[in-house]
Amino acid sequence: MSAAPAFLVPAAPPGRVVGRSAVTPRPSGRRAVEAGEAGMPMTREELTAYAAAQVAVADQLLARHRPGTHHCCACGQPMPCSHAETIARRRDHYAQFLDPR
């Protein structure tokens, strides 16, 4: 029997980070959003937790995008790295929802 392809990975348990986002269970009494629904608004605490997770992921990704040699980013893209610029904009967007420290 051959091994499963690398892209077929089991779902992570609640609270574990998978790929780019965190899998977080909703508080009891809240149902999942179904296709076509407008969605349920987040509470302030949920938004803050989500924003903090997005900022943490962005910080990890930006750590891989530093100036390299010969006017290239460490990821291989020419400078200025469009990937790093996009990640930085996304980080700034979510950072505004965090409480000032």
The 8 nearest C-alpha neighbors of each residue, nearest first, counted from 0:
[[1, 2, 3, 4, 5, 7, 8, 6],
 [2, 0, 3, 4, 5, 7, 6, 8],
 [1, 3, 4, 0, 5, 7, 8, 6],
 [2, 4, 5, 7, 1, 6, 8, 0],
 [5, 3, 6, 7, 2, 8, 1, 9],
 [6, 4, 7, 3, 8, 2, 9, 1],
 [5, 7, 4, 8, 3, 9, 18, 2],
 [8, 6, 5, 4, 3, 9, 10, 2],
 [7, 9, 6, 10, 5, 4, 3, 11],
 [10, 8, 11, 7, 12, 6, 17, 5],
 [11, 9, 8, 12, 17, 13, 22, 7],
 [12, 10, 15, 9, 13, 17, 22, 16],
 [11, 13, 15, 14, 10, 22, 23, 16],
 [14, 12, 23, 22, 15, 24, 11, 21],
 [13, 15, 23, 22, 21, 12, 16, 24],
 [16, 14, 13, 22, 12, 11, 21, 17],
 [15, 17, 21, 20, 22, 18, 14, 19],
 [18, 16, 20, 21, 19, 15, 11, 22],
 [19, 17, 20, 16, 21, 56, 22, 15],
 [18, 20, 17, 56, 21, 16, 53, 57],
 [21, 19, 17, 18, 16, 22, 53, 52],
 [20, 22, 16, 23, 17, 15, 14, 19],
 [23, 21, 14, 13, 15, 16, 20, 24],
 [22, 24, 14, 13, 21, 25, 15, 12],
 [25, 23, 13, 26, 22, 14, 27, 12],
 [24, 26, 27, 29, 23, 30, 31, 28],
 [27, 25, 29, 28, 24, 30, 23, 45],
 [28, 26, 29, 25, 30, 24, 31, 23],
 [27, 29, 26, 30, 25, 31, 24, 39],
 [30, 28, 27, 26, 25, 31, 39, 32],
 [29, 31, 28, 32, 25, 27, 33, 39],
 [30, 32, 33, 29, 25, 38, 39, 24],
 [33, 31, 38, 36, 30, 34, 39, 37],
 [32, 34, 36, 31, 35, 38, 30, 37],
 [35, 33, 36, 32, 37, 38, 31, 39],
 [34, 36, 33, 37, 32, 38, 31, 39],
 [37, 35, 38, 34, 33, 32, 39, 31],
 [36, 38, 35, 39, 32, 34, 33, 40],
 [39, 37, 36, 32, 40, 33, 31, 35],
 [38, 40, 41, 37, 32, 31, 36, 29],
 [41, 39, 38, 42, 37, 46, 43, 45],
 [42, 40, 45, 46, 43, 39, 44, 38],
 [41, 43, 45, 44, 46, 40, 47, 39],
 [42, 44, 46, 45, 47, 41, 48, 96],
 [43, 45, 47, 42, 46, 48, 41, 49],
 [46, 44, 42, 48, 47, 43, 41, 49],
 [45, 47, 49, 43, 44, 48, 41, 50],
 [46, 48, 50, 44, 45, 49, 97, 51],
 [49, 47, 45, 51, 46, 50, 44, 52],
 [50, 48, 46, 52, 51, 47, 45, 53],
 [49, 51, 93, 53, 47, 52, 48, 46],
 [52, 50, 48, 54, 49, 53, 47, 55],
 [51, 53, 55, 49, 50, 54, 56, 48],
 [54, 52, 50, 56, 55, 51, 57, 49],
 [53, 55, 57, 51, 90, 52, 56, 58],
 [56, 54, 52, 58, 57, 53, 51, 59],
 [55, 57, 59, 53, 58, 54, 52, 60],
 [56, 58, 54, 60, 59, 55, 90, 61],
 [57, 59, 61, 55, 56, 60, 54, 62],
 [60, 58, 56, 62, 57, 61, 55, 63],
 [59, 61, 57, 62, 58, 63, 56, 64],
 [60, 62, 64, 58, 63, 59, 57, 83],
 [61, 63, 59, 60, 64, 58, 65, 57],
 [64, 62, 61, 60, 65, 73, 74, 59],
 [65, 63, 61, 73, 62, 72, 74, 83],
 [66, 64, 73, 72, 63, 67, 62, 61],
 [67, 65, 72, 73, 71, 64, 68, 70],
 [68, 66, 73, 72, 71, 65, 70, 69],
 [67, 69, 70, 71, 66, 72, 73, 75],
 [68, 70, 71, 67, 72, 77, 66, 78],
 [71, 69, 68, 78, 77, 67, 72, 66],
 [72, 70, 77, 78, 67, 69, 76, 68],
 [71, 73, 66, 67, 74, 75, 76, 65],
 [72, 74, 67, 65, 75, 64, 66, 71],
 [75, 73, 72, 76, 64, 63, 71, 65],
 [76, 74, 72, 73, 71, 77, 67, 80],
 [77, 75, 72, 71, 80, 74, 78, 73],
 [78, 76, 71, 80, 72, 79, 70, 75],
 [79, 77, 80, 71, 70, 72, 76, 66],
 [78, 80, 77, 81, 72, 84, 71, 76],
 [81, 79, 78, 83, 82, 76, 77, 72],
 [80, 82, 84, 83, 85, 79, 76, 78],
 [81, 83, 85, 80, 84, 86, 64, 76],
 [82, 84, 86, 80, 81, 85, 64, 87],
 [85, 83, 81, 87, 82, 86, 88, 80],
 [86, 84, 88, 82, 87, 83, 81, 89],
 [85, 87, 89, 83, 88, 84, 57, 90],
 [88, 86, 90, 84, 89, 85, 83, 91],
 [89, 87, 91, 85, 90, 86, 92, 84],
 [88, 90, 92, 86, 87, 91, 85, 93],
 [89, 91, 87, 54, 93, 88, 92, 57],
 [92, 90, 94, 88, 89, 93, 87, 95],
 [91, 93, 89, 90, 94, 95, 88, 96],
 [94, 92, 50, 95, 90, 91, 96, 54],
 [95, 93, 91, 96, 97, 92, 90, 54],
 [94, 96, 93, 97, 92, 91, 98, 50],
 [97, 95, 94, 93, 47, 50, 98, 46],
 [98, 96, 94, 95, 47, 99, 50, 51],
 [97, 99, 100, 96, 47, 95, 94, 51],
 [100, 98, 97, 95, 96, 94, 47, 51],
 [99, 98, 97, 94, 95, 96, 51, 47]]
